[in-house]
Amino acid sequence: MKEGALMKPPNLPFDYVPLVDPVAKQLKAPTYLVRDSIAGVFGEKKFGAGKETSNLCYVTNSTGLGGGAIVDDHLLFGKDGNAAEIGHYIVDSKGRLVCGCGRRGHWEAYCSGKNIPRYVDLRLRETEIASVKRSVLCEETKGKISFVSAEALFKAAKKGDELSNKFVGELGIFNAIGFGNVVNSYDPELVTVGGAVALKNPELILNPVQEHVGEYAINMIPEIRITPLKENVVVYGSIAFAVDQVSKGKSD
């Protein structure tokens, strides 16, 4: 976050978005900028499952898909604050879906809450219409299958719907590839997972990852688990980051 601004945010059409100065002037208080997933891994390190861990990653699977990393007790930022932008790992070499950043085949384009419906729509167009009409997923959407949501997909899968579980399994492989890339990139001892999609569907998200991640990772597979801090992990991390900056005498 150079000069208190977002630098080349992947899902916004801007190279530079100043944030710290306007907020600091309004609040008349020290103000700091940290990406949500970086705050997440910092919160996990300070208050969660990673307190005794020197090498830790946090993955958020929510509206978007992102991550944060601590390597050898160092919180990673990168030159523009975009270190561990894992949502933009390529998980589909065919590049069937376009990510919000404009590139093809990215993890976020398939497995984030916003984009899961796009993947389901793609697969429905490749599926025999009779099997679609027989599915619980069709019932969940009241026949308006083209308006399927991530929530409807997981709800139908939990009811044992064969078609929905097939799609969830395919998404699970994309997630396993993504987590494999995380393991290969940062060699963590622990990976914790948060975000609404994962927190509401922990088994459907994590079971395929734990089963298949070894097919894509070259490093030893770490523990991969839901964050014990649940939906508050980023809040904890943001507070801890601000306190840490103040204690170091840094202010903006």
N, C-alpha and C positions, 0 to 999 in steps of 0.2 A: 504494500500500500504506500507507494512512494509519495512523499509530500502530502500525506493525508488524503489521498484520493484513490479511487479505483482506477487501475491501469489495465486497459484492454480487457474489461470484463467479457467473458466468452458469450454471454447471452444478451448483451446489450450492444447497440450499434454505435458505441462511442469508444474512443481510445483513452479518454481521460474524464473522470467524473469526480470533481472536488466535493468532499463531504465533511471533513473535519472542521475546517474554518467556519463554514456557515452554522454548523451545530454549536461549536464552541462559543461563537458570538452570541447566539440566542440563549444558551444556558449559562454563559459566563462562568464556565467550569472547565477543568481539564478534560479533554475529549480525545478518545483513541478509536482507531479503526482497525478491525480485525474481521476476516472472513468468517462466516458462521461455522463452517466445518473445522477451521483452524481453532476457533473458540471451543468447538466440541471436543477435539482431542486434548486441548489444554484443560478443560473441565474434567475430562476422564482421568487425566494425570493427577490433578490436584485433589479430586474428591471421589472418583469412581473406582473402577476395576483396575486402573493403571497406576495406582499410587506407588507400587513397588516395581514398576516396569520402566526400563530405560528405552525400549524400542516398542512404540505403540502407534497404531493407526486407528482412526475413527472413520466410519463410513456412514453417511446419511442417505437414506432412501426415502425421499419424501416427494414433494412436487417436482423437485429436481434431484440430482444425484451428485454428491460431492464427497470430499474427504479431507482429512488433516493427518499430519504425520509428525511424530517425535522420533528422532534417530539419535542414539547415544545421548539421550537427555537434552537434545537440542530441538526446539520447536522450529519447524521449517516454514519459511515464508517465500523465498525466491525473490528475484530482483523486482518483480511487479506485484508481489503478494499473492501470486497464483500457484505456488507450489502445491502439489497434491491435488490438482484439478482432475481427479481420477474419473469423473463423469465423462471425460472426453477421451478415455482409452477406447480404442477400436475393439469391438466385440463381434462385429459382423463384417467379414471381409467382402461380402457382396454389397454392402452399403445400401441395403434396401430402404432404410429410413434416414431422413435428414434431421440432424440435431438442431436445436435452437441456435447454435453457433454458426450454422450454415454448412458444416461438414457432415459427411456420411458415415454411418456405421458406428457411431459413438454409443457407449454404454447408456448414457442418459436418454438417448433417443428411443431406447427399447424398454428400459426397466424403471424409469421414474414414474411417479404417479400421474404426471401430466401426459406422458407418452405411452404408457401401457395400452390405453384405448386405441392408439394409432397402430400398435403392433397387432392387437386383436382384430381390428378392422382389416388389416392386411391379410391375416390368416383366414378370416371368415370368407374373404373373397376367393380364397383358394380351396375352400371346403365345400363339400357336397351340401346343397341347400336342404335336403331332407334331414340330414343329421343335425344341422343347425336348428331346424324347426322342432326337432325332438328334444333338444337340450334344455336343461334347467336354466342355462344362461338366457335362452330365449324367453323363458317364463319370467326371469328376474327383470328383464328389460321390457316386459309386456309386449313382446313381439317387435319392439323397435330396436333391433339388434345392432343397427348402425350407430346407436347412441349409447353403446355399452360404456360403463365406467370401470375404473380399476376396482372400486368397491364391489360392483356387481359381479365381476369376474371372480374375485376371491370368495365372495359369499356363495356363489354357485359351486366353486371348487370344494368348499367346506361341506357342501351338501352331497358331495360325491359325484358331481356331474362329470362325465367322462371327457366331454369336449373341453370344458373349462380346465380340468386337471391336465389335459394335454397341453394347452397353451401355457398354463402356469409352469409345467415342466420345461417347456422350451425357454421361457423367461429365466427359469432356474439355471439353465446351461449358460445363458448370457451372463447372469450374475456370477456363476462359477468362473467364467473366463475373466470377468472384471476383478474378482477377488484374487484370482491367480496372478493377475498383473500387479495388484497391490502387494502381494507377498513377494513377488519377484523384484519389485521396485524398491521396497523399503525394508525387507527382511525383518518384520516385526515379531515380537514375542506374543503379542496379543492384538486382535482386531475386535473393536466393539462396533456395534451397529445400532443406529437410531433412525429417526425420521418416521413419519406417520405410516408409510407403507409397511415398513419392517415391524414397527411396534404393534400394529393391528393384526399382522399376519406372520408372527415370528417363525412358526414351523414351516409354512409354505415358502417363506423366503430363505430361511437358513438351512433347512434339510437338504435341498438340492445342492447348495453351496458346499456344505460339509461332505456330501457324497462325491462331488465331482471336482472340487477345487484342485485335488492332487493330480488330476489329468493335465492341468495347465500351469502349475507352479513347479519351479525347479528347486526352490528353497524348502526347508523343513516347514510343514504346515503348522501355524500357530493356533492357539485357541481362538475361535471365532464365536462371539456371543453377543446377545442383546445388551446394550448398556444398562447398568443398574440405575443410572440417573434418569432413564426414560426420556420424556419430552423436555426435561429441564437441563439436559447436559450442556446445551449452548448457553443458557442463562448462567449456569455455574461458571462456565469457561469465560464468558464475557466479564463477569464480575472479577474473577481471579486475574484475568489479563489486565484489567484496569488497576487493580490493587498492585499487581506486579510492576506495572509501569510507573505508578506513583512512588513505590518504594525504591525504584531505581533513579528517581529524580527526573523522569522524562515527562514533559508536558507539552501540549499543543493548544 
